[in-house]
């Protein structure tokens, strides 16, 4: 049985009770950055990892709904602006994603 490295998971916490709600797994390697986009209909969390991927997590059901693979190196930075997600990686590129 594979036991995920603590750094390769996302821990979801309830702010009021300060209790852990869920552990989200999927990345293979350190998670370097998180970004959130909320609309009246849904909330998405984006994670960036050493494994060169971005993952899109639905907070409605707390599952990974999409894995984005376009970087050639670890993804280390995320930013959100005007409905777009920007990802920066050690491959010296910035990618722009429509959310």
C-alpha positions, 0 to 999 in steps of 0.5 A: 500500500502506498502511503503518500508523503506528507508534502504531497497531499493537501490538508483541508481544515474547517476554520471554525472547528480547527479540525481536519476535514479531508486529505486530498491525494494525487500529487507525487512530490512536494506541493509548492503553491495553492490558489483559489477561484470562487464563483457563486456556483463553485469553488476550485482550488488549484495546486502546483507541485514538484511533479510538474503538474497543476491539479484542479480540486472541486470543493463541492465533492473534494476530488481532483477534477482535472490534471494540467500538464504543460510545464517541463519542470516543477511548478512553484508559483500560482496567481489568479487574476480576472478569471485566469490562473497563472503558473510559474515553473522552474522551466523558466515559463509562465503559463496562462490558464482560463478557469 
